[in-house]
Amino acid sequence: MKEKRLYTTGEFAKMAGVTIRTIRYYDTKGILKPSHHNDSGHRLYSDKDFVKLKKILALKYLGLSLDEVMSTELNFEKDDMMNSLRLQKNIIKNKINHMKIVLSAIETAEISMQNENDLNWDKTVDIIEILESEKELLQQYIDSSNLNASVKLQDRFSSNKHGWYNWVFKNINLKKRSKVLEIGCGNGALWAKNIENLNEKTNVTLTDVCEDMISDAKTSLKGYHDRFNFQIADPNDIPFKDESFDIVIANHILFYMKDLDVVLKEIHRVLKPGGRFYCSTIDGNHMKELEELMLGFNNNIKISEERLSTKFGLSNGESILNKYFSDVQQYLYEDKLIVNDTKGILEYIYSIPGNILEVIENKKKEFEVYIDKNIQQNGEFHITNSQGLFESIKR
């Protein structure tokens, strides 16, 4: 029988690429006790201990605190690992995007100041404005990603069996040869879910500010690219001629716009006389139960739906649209989300813009247990899904 190899603390630490101090600390905390001790009382570790250490280090890398590692590392399953990987990926993506913005601002500042003897404050202000613009583009990317996650959430848990995108499509007055522009198309879900009902003669142009979103839309509409035009476009400066479209659609994006008046003027400009503008939004009660649930875990957590509805929501949307369009009509979508699966709601929560990732970064497992407990108490969790659609006509 082959004799089992035992390792000293120094050998064990070197194998794992950590310090001796870390190994001793894990012993003190009770996270990783050595399997053996020699006659002098020194720690000796086995290959089995090494497997356990690698598991602990992996969980630490995924953002779990030491207390969470102690409570979860013995029963951490594949789904837990996938959720942790998804959370860590979102955290890293946000950090990368932030650093890209900072790097771009620094490079812009360098170029601007190369030929200047003294600091030019006018150019400095211009640099700050560029930085703010890039932050806005990044935020729109994050918001688009959140919208995609929201689509998945509604597909799984909506009590309205028709579905949001089918309902929106049915309320749009599409004609055979209509020229249609969608602002902020996201992953193209509106068209992918209604492709069988879309007339082949209808000309549809899909735009989004983010290249990744356009790529997602192309993937969703694979096999139908000949029926669509795809283009990266900023809603503040729509790259099409005056009076180019019969219909413009903005699905859940107007409340993200920094200067809504500029965007609405652009939409009005590219619409033909008598053309129709369709835009969807939410009200202040949208997802209110989810926000209350999250605040119950930590009152510093915020989700943005209620704040967004004050910028452009069901209660103030008509008055905002009346400045640029006529015959404004509102259609309400009747629905609520009945959530009976913890992982489904967590996937959406992890996509929410704001501070959620920062607040729970080191308490992820504790947060997930909290969410699961609240759902399991009643077998399901009801969430208000308060959305609607405005239809208006160019004056």
N, C-alpha and C positions, 0 to 999 in steps of 0.2 A: 504493500500500500504506500502510495506517494505521500511523503510528509508535507504538511501544509506550511507554506512560507509565511513568516511573520516579519513585520517591518517596524523599525523604530519610528519615533515621531518625526525625526528629520527625513528619513527615507520616505515615509508616508506623505509628508508635506511636499517633498520634491516631486514625487510621482503625480500629484494632483496640481502642481503649479501654484500652491498657496504657501503662506508663511507658517512656520512652526507655531507662532503665536495664535494663528487662526485655529489650528488643530486643538491647541490647549484650551482656547476659548470655547470651542464647540463641546469639549469634554466638560468644562465647568458649567455650561448652560444645560448640559444633559441632552444635547442634540445628537452627539456622536460619542458614545463611550467606547473605549478600546476593548477588544475581545479578551485581551490577555495582559498580564503584567509579568515582568521577569522577577528573578529573586531579589533584585534591588528595588522593586516597586515601580520601575519605569514602564511607561505605556508601550504596548505592542499591538500592532494592527494587522488584520488579516485581509485577504482579497475580498472577502464578503464586506468588511468594513469599507474597503475602497469603493465598491459599488454603491454603498449607501452614501459615502461622501460625494461621489459624482452626482448622485440624485439631489442631494442637498444643494450643491453648487448650482445645478441647473435650475432648481426652484428659486434660489436667490437671484439668479440672473433674470428670471422671468418676473421679478418684482415683488416676490413674497417677503414679508418680514420674517425674522427668526422665530417669533411666536407662531406665525402661520405655518412655517416649515415644520415646527414641532407637532402641530396638530394635523398636518395634511400629508407629510411626506411618506407615511406608511400606506396610505390609501388613495394616492393621487392617480386618477384614471386618465384614459386617453382624451375624453371630452374636456376634462379639467385642463390638460396640457394644451389642447387646441384653443381653448378660451384664453389661457395665459399667453400663448403665442400671439393671438390676435390682439390682445390688449397691448402687449409689449411692442408689436409692430406699429400700432397706432401712435404710441408714445414716441417711438423712434422716428416715424414719418413726420410727426409734428415738429420734433427737434430739428430734423434735417431741413424741413421747409423754412423754419425760423432762421437757421444758419445761412441758408441760401439768400434770404432777404437781406440779412446783415452783410453778407459778403458782397452782394450786388450794390448795396448802398456805399460800402467802403470803396469799391472799385470806381463807382460813379464819382465819388468825392475826389479820389486820386486824379482821375482824368480831368475833372473840372479845375483842380487847383495846380496842375502841372505848370501852367504858363502864367500863374498869378504870383506876384511878389508878396502880396499881403492877403489876408483872409477876406474873401468877398462874401459878405453876408447875404446878398441877393441870391448868389449861387447856392449858398448853404441852405437857404429856404427852399430853393428848387429841389435840392437833394432830399430834403425832408418830405416834400410833396411826392417825389418819386417813390420813396420808401413807403409812404402811406398808400400809394396806388398799388404797390406790390403786395402790401398787407391785405388790401381789399381783394385782389385776385386770389391770394391764398385762402382767404376766408370763404370766397365763393367756391373754391375747390372743396374745402372741408364741408360746406353746406350741401354741395352736390352729392358728396359721399354720404352724408347723413340722409339725404332724400332717398338715395338708393336703398339704404338700410330700412328706411321707413316704408318703402314699397314692399320689401320682404316681410316686414312686420305685419302690414295690412293683409297681404296675401295669405298669411298663415292664420291670423286671428280675427279677421273682420267678420262681423255678424251679417253684413250686407253681402249676399252671395253673388251679386252682380259684379262687385269689385269697383274700386275707385276709377281706374283708367277706362273701363268699359262705360261707366256712367258718364265720365267727362266726354268721351268720344261721341256718345249718343246725343249729348247736348250741344255739340258743335255742328253748325249748319254747313256741312261740307257738300259742295256741289261737284259735279263730274270733272270739270276742268279748273277747279279752284287752284289758285297759287297760294300756298300756305307757308308761313314762316313760324317756326317755334324758337322762342328765345329761352336759352337755358334748357336744352333738351335732356340733359343728364344722360342716363343710359338708354334713352329711346324707348322707355317702357310704354308710353302712350301709344306708339305705333306698333311695337312688337306684339302687344296684347290685342291689337285690333286689326292686324294686317289682313286677315281674311275679309274684313268688311270695308277695307280701303279701296276705292275705285282706282284702277291702274292709270287712269287719265289725270288723277289729281297730282299736282306738282308740289312736293313737300321739301322744304329746305330746313335742315336741322342745324342749329348753332349752339355753341356753348363757349364759355370763356376759357375752359380748360381742355387741353389736348387729350388728357386721359379720359375725360368724359366723352369726347367725340369718338375716341377709340372704343369705349364701352358701347356706345350707340351702334357703331359699325358691327361690333360683335353680336349685339342683340338682334340686329337686322341682317345678319349674314344670309346671303341668298336673295336679298331684295335690294341690293345697293343701286341697281339701275332705276329704282323708283324713288330714290332720295338723293338730295344734295347735302353734303356734310361740310361745315365750315366753322373754323374758330372765329368767334366774333364777340366783341365787347358790347353789351347792351347800351352803354353810354355813347357809342359811336357805331351804329349799325351800318355795315359796309354795303348797302344797297341803295339804288336810286329812289327818288321820290315816287310815291304811288306805284310800288312794285307788286304789292300783295293784296289779295282779296281777304285774307284772314291772317291774323297774328295771334299766337298762343303763348302765354307765359304761365306755366304751371308751377305754382308755389315758389316763385323766385322774387316777386316784386318787393316783399318785405326784407329781402337781403340787400336791396339797392341802396347805396350811400346817398345818391341824389335821385330820388324817384321822379322828380319833375323832368330832369334831363332825359331819363329813360322813356317816360311817357310821351315826351315831345318827339323822340326818335321813332317810337312805335307809330305815332300819329302821322309822322312824315312819310314812312314807307307804306302806309295803308292807302289803298285806292279810295276815292270818294265813295261813301256808302259801304266801305269795307268794315268787317266785324273784328272786334278785339275780344278774346276770351282769356280771362286770368283767374286763377284759383287762389284761395287763401284759407286761413283758419280764423278761429275767434279765441277769446281769452280763456275759454274753458278747455281748449284742446290739450289733451294729455295731462290734465290737471292732477289726476290721481297718481300718475307716474311721478310727477314732481313732488307731490306730498310724500310719496313713499321714499323717494331718495332723500328728501329733507329729514325724514325720520331717522336716517342713518347718520347724516351729517348736515347740519343746517347751513354749511358753507357751499353746498352743492347747488348749482343753478343750471336749469335748462332754459332754452331761449324762446320757447313757443309763445308764452304769454307776452313777453316783451316785443316779439316780432309782430304780434297781432295789433299792437298799438301803432306800428309804422304803416301797415297796410293789412287790415283785417276785415272780417265780415261786417263789423259795426261801422267802420269809417270808409270802407272801400268805395261805396257809391259816391260819396261827396268828393273823394279824391278824383275819381274817374270823370265826374261831371265837369271838371275844369277843361277836359280835352275831348270828351266823347259825349254822345247823346243817347237817349233811350236805354239807359243802364238798367239791366235786369239782373236779379240775383236768384240763383238756384241753390238749394241746400241739400247736402248729402246726408242721408239718414243712416247712422251707423254707430256702433261701439265695438271696441276690441275686447274679446273675451280670451284672456291669456291663461293657458294652463300648462305652460312649459317654461321653466326658468331660463334655459339656455337661449330660447328664442328672444325673450325680452332683454337678456343681458347683451346679446349681439347688437341690439338696437341701442341700448344704453351706452355701450362702448363707442358708438359712432357720434354721439351727441356733441356738438361744438360747445366749447366753454371750458369749465375747470374740472370736469368729472374725473379725467385721467389723473390730474395732479392730486386731487383730494384722496382718491382711493389707491394711488400707485402702490403704497406699501401696506394696504389693508384689503387687497383684492379678494382674497379668500373669505375674509370676514364679511365683506360686502355681499359676495355671492350667496353665502349662507343666510344672510339677512333677507335678501330678495327671495330666495327659495322658501324660507320659513313663512313669509307673508303670503306667497302664492299657495303653498300647501295647506295653510290654515283653513281656507275655504274651498280648496280644490281648483279655484280659478280666480283671476283678478280682472276686474272690469275697468277699462280705460275709455274715457270720453274721446270720441273721434269726430271732432266738430270742424267740418270743412265745407266749402261751398265754391261756386263758380259764378263769376260775373260775365255778362255778355253786354257789349256796348257797340255803338256804331260811330264811325268817323263823321264828324259834322261836315 
